[in-house]
Amino acid sequence: MIALAGIAIFINFLLIIQKIKKWQYFSAILDILALWITTIMFAGTYSGMAAGYIGNMLFSIYLLFNPMYIDDFTGEEDNDKNNSIFD
């Protein structure tokens, strides 16, 4: 179980490094915060920590392919996203 948690954390750190290389800083920060919160929440048992780390790794993979940006939370609209050739 400990080896499984170690592998999940290793993959998670690789994904965070990949996000930073892709200039996805907000997603990387969210991922680090999620890892920190998961570590605090499941600190009591090894199996709980392993489950939390695997869940966090899946969240990290999701954020790698669907990055979040600050504009998603501010409500500001990007002109390039909303322009259509049919308007």
C-alpha positions in Angstrom: 0.0 0.0 0.0 2.9 2.3 0.8 4.5 1.6 -2.6 1.2 2.4 -4.3 1.0 5.7 -2.6 4.6 6.4 -3.5 4.0 5.7 -7.1 0.9 7.9 -7.1 2.8 10.8 -5.6 5.7 10.4 -8.1 3.3 10.5 -11.0 1.5 13.5 -9.5 4.8 15.4 -9.2 5.6 14.5 -12.8 2.2 15.9 -13.8 2.8 19.1 -11.8 6.1 19.6 -13.5 4.5 19.0 -16.9 1.9 21.6 -16.1 4.5 24.2 -15.2 6.3 23.5 -18.5 3.0 24.0 -20.3 2.5 27.4 -18.5 -0.6 26.1 -16.7 0.4 27.7 -13.4 -3.1 28.0 -12.0 -3.8 24.3 -12.5 -0.4 23.4 -10.9 -1.3 25.5 -7.9 -4.7 23.9 -7.6 -3.0 20.5 -7.8 -0.5 21.3 -5.1 -3.3 22.6 -2.8 -5.3 19.4 -3.5 -2.3 17.3 -2.6 -1.7 19.2 0.6 -5.4 19.0 1.6 -5.5 15.3 0.8 -2.4 14.7 2.9 -3.9 16.4 5.9 -7.3 14.8 5.6 -6.0 11.2 5.2 -3.0 11.4 7.5 -4.4 8.8 10.0 -4.1 5.6 8.0 -1.9 4.3 5.2 -4.8 3.0 3.2 -6.6 6.3 3.5 -3.6 8.2 2.3 -3.1 5.8 -0.6 -6.7 6.2 -1.7 -6.4 10.0 -1.3 -3.2 10.1 -3.4 -4.7 8.0 -6.1 -7.7 10.3 -6.2 -5.5 13.3 -6.3 -3.5 11.7 -9.2 -6.7 11.3 -11.2 -7.6 14.9 -10.5 -4.2 16.0 -11.7 -4.6 14.0 -14.9 -8.0 15.7 -15.4 -6.5 19.1 -14.9 -3.6 18.3 -17.3 -6.1 17.8 -20.2 -8.7 20.3 -19.1 -6.6 23.2 -17.5 -8.3 25.8 -15.4 -7.4 29.4 -15.8 -8.1 32.4 -13.6 -10.5 33.8 -16.2 -12.8 30.8 -15.6 -13.4 32.2 -12.1 -13.5 36.0 -12.7 -16.3 35.8 -15.2 -14.4 37.8 -17.8 -15.1 36.7 -21.3 -12.3 36.2 -23.8 -13.1 37.7 -27.2 -11.5 34.9 -29.1 -13.7 32.3 -27.4 -17.0 34.0 -28.1 -16.4 35.1 -31.7 -18.1 33.0 -34.2 -18.0 33.2 -38.0 -21.8 33.1 -38.0 -22.3 36.2 -35.8 
